[in-house]
Structures are given as C-alpha cells and as structure tokens.
C-alpha cells in the first residue's frame, strides 16, 4: 500500500521539472526498509485507526527520511558514494539536482500531510516539522558533523542518536496514534516505545557500519569510521553496543505492556530492529 | 509585526544545534524586503482578515524565501558570494551548516503554519507546499539551472520566471485571502494580481542584475550575465524588459478593479515593484 501510494504521489512528468522528479523517484524507489511508514501504520491500526486515511502521512515520513539521506550524502556533508546498492543521488544526477530533489521531497512530504483528515492536519504538520527540524533530526545532524573527529562523552552521543534518527522514528509512532485519535496516556506509552526503538535503531546502524559489508547494507561500509563519527562502537566497543541495543529493545516493549497481545506487530518490529542485518 | 514574530519563531539557543540556529537567524535578519509577508498581510486585511492570525503564515513565507536563497547561493548552484550586503550563509558558516540552515527554515516554515487557525491549516500547507515544490519554485529553479548557457525561447523564459519567483508571490496573495475566508471569485481575481506581480518582480530583478551596483542591491551584480542565465534583458534588451514589466504592473492592478479604493495598498505595492531600485 505504501509503495502504491508513493508512486501516486511521485508521478513521472514530462515538464521542465522532469529531471528533479526523476531524481526524487530514483531515491525513493531505490528500495528502503520503509520502517517509518510501517511503524506509523502499525501504530495507527493498534489504536483503531483507518489505514487508508493514514497512508499519506506514512508516505510523508518516507519522503522526509529520503530527503535527509540525499542531503546527508552530498559532498558538503558525508560525501557518500553508494546508497541502497546504487550510486547516491548526486553521483547519478549531479549536486544541484540532488540538492533540489531533497528540498522537493521535504516540501512534498508536507503537501502529502495536507491530504489527511483536516481535523488532524495541524497536529501532524507540527509533529513532523518539530521532529525533522532543529529540535529533532537537523539538530542531530549538526551535532553529528560538529563532533566528528572529537572525543565525545555519552550525553553528546545520546543527543546525536536520539535526535538524528530517534526523533523521526518517535514521530512515526506518534503520528499513527494521532491520526487514530488516541488519548494522551496511550500517546505517552507509545512515545516511550518510539524513543527506545529509535535509539536502538541507530545503535544497530552503527554496529552494521563497522561489521557489515556494503554488499549487504547497500551503502559505503565503515564510513562512520572513515569520517571519525561519534558512534556507540567507538565509545563502548561492539559487544557492549549490542548489549545496549538489545536492552533498549526490551525497554521499548515494556512500554507496550498495557496493550497486551494486540501490540504483537509493534513488538515484532522491535525484534526485527534488534536483529538488523541491513 | 513581521520582524517581531520572526524573532519569536527563530530564538537564540545554546544547545548542540546552536550553529544552525545562528545561521538561520543570520540569513533571515540580514534585512530582506519582506515583500511576501507584506503581500500576505495586505491581502488578508483587504479581505477582512485578522492580522494577528495571519502573522505565522506571513513569517512562514519569508522563511521559505530565505531557504531558497541560501540553497541557491550554494557552490553547487549559483555560488553566490554576497547577499543583502553581507557574505552568503555558506561563506560565513560553511556549506554543511548552510545546507542544514536552509532545510531547517523550510521545515520551520511548515511548523509556523501549523499555528494558524486549524480550519485553514490544511489549505495553507497545500498552497505553500505546492508553490514551493516541483510544480512551483523548485520547478523554476531546475529550469533556470538547466537552461543556463542555452538559447531560450519566450515560453521557457516565462516558465522559469513564473515558477521560480511568481509561484511563491502568488501564494502569498492567495494565502492572505484564504486566512480571511475569501470566496472563490475574489480568490481568482487576487490570483491574477499575484501572477502578474510575481512575473513583474522577476523581470525587475533581471533588470537590476544588469543595471545596478552590488552596493545598492547587496548581492553580486551581473551574476545572471556571468552564469549566462535566461533573463528578460538577454532575450529582449533592457528597454523592452522595462516596458513589459510596467505593462504587467498595469495588468496586475486591473485584477483589483472590483475592490475599488480599498485595494490602495495592493496597488501601491505593485507600483513599488514596478519602480524597484533594489
């Protein structure tokens, strides 16, 4: 359903904007894990929401995620060459078009949100913007760049991870619940789940960067090491990082206790994140 | 009022995101003309709207405009050195922070919109995103880059201008009217006004690039010529460009006929655009 809706939202065009639209489609359909849309839809379903109504928001999150990857890969940032097994967007389309494709995906993400039920649009726009902005993802990216090559202590590392990756993952869970019209208490539990899961997700990412091969992850391996980034393995070693990741997965599931067996899907997603291989 | 609201929306911070927030403030408070906020507020007032309610949307437009300038000035795009009389954002803060500051301003613009009256938020988000995206501003920027150095014909030139600049100016007028709850017919007239004004604004910009000095415009002069951009003066010469600009100003005012003397402010803005010196 997400793939189909993404294809509807990102049509082929033959106008003067053709190249940027092609770059957007190239990046979005390179085959991501769609973890953010899946989290949004699973949470929405758990809270009794309607999946069709939630689809534009699920796709909006994937667009925000993809835009952040395109801009992160630019030479001014991490200068990535390979992403999802194919050349990064600027390698394929040039820097100017890659920059604009990222901008356009972020813009289109908000346009997609405006299609949700009008009673939830203001809340959704606020959630996504706040999670993607300076108090969320961008704040994490700034710290990630500025602390590369420096000795980091744990609070800084946790800030980077919970902002760079955690904020948008937490927003995925919260937005699914908001669309379903969930009460404040439930939203609080789900936020706790999202927060632990987001942090675990980034630790798993750090471990994969060290341990895995680009033929499996589809992106430049050991790039964090090359850029001397602040990572869990660098601060704690791989074994302790893995222990902390799995501990966060257990914590995330504890936040779901009140849902009982209905939370099976969210628990399964947590387990998959804890056992990430790519 | 706009300056005060912008300062509220862009506070100083002391967190790890400090540098990007400083870059955002540097760019926004470098002293733009604020034409988009002024247009939104003037239209909103003309349609009987409440100025305080319209302020977040007015500021959102200025943020979108500023983000587009920051990204346009990056080395991958026009490689601008000077903007509003001071070094461009990447010259001052480096490329990575400039890129993220642009991203953050676009994101914050949508967050600001979410503060408007909830009944109009979905429409406002759609208007701004559509005008700033591939069918609007970004489409214009793509064509602007791809047609640099090539022989352009009039339809391409008009596409570039009406999209690159016109779309967001038209959206300014439309959003002011939408916040005031204007009827479809009135919105149509105001859209006509915005469309003519936006095109005239960019032609005036082209003329200033050729004729004016960077001490007056505050940006690199003759940069369009250096980059071999598709401009009105290049296609028609300065005198004919000026004639077309003033003709569009007259056309824009005709769309205001039904408002009578109440449209004085919008007419005055059109005259200022027609006589732009900076």
Interface residues (C-beta under 8 A of the other chain):
Chain A: X13 X15 X16 X17 X19 X20 X21 X24 X67 X71 X74 X76 X77 X94 X95 X96 X97 X99 X100 X102 X103 X104 X106 X107 X108 X110 X111 X113 X114 X116 X118 X119 X121 X122 X123 X125 X126 X128 X129 X130 X132 X133 X134 X135 X138 X139 X141 X142 X143 X145 X146 X156 X159 X160
Chain B: X13 X15 X16 X17 X19 X20 X21 X24 X67 X71 X74 X76 X77 X94 X95 X96 X97 X99 X100 X102 X103 X104 X106 X107 X108 X110 X111 X113 X114 X116 X118 X119 X121 X122 X123 X125 X126 X128 X129 X130 X132 X133 X134 X135 X138 X139 X141 X142 X143 X145 X146 X156 X159 X160
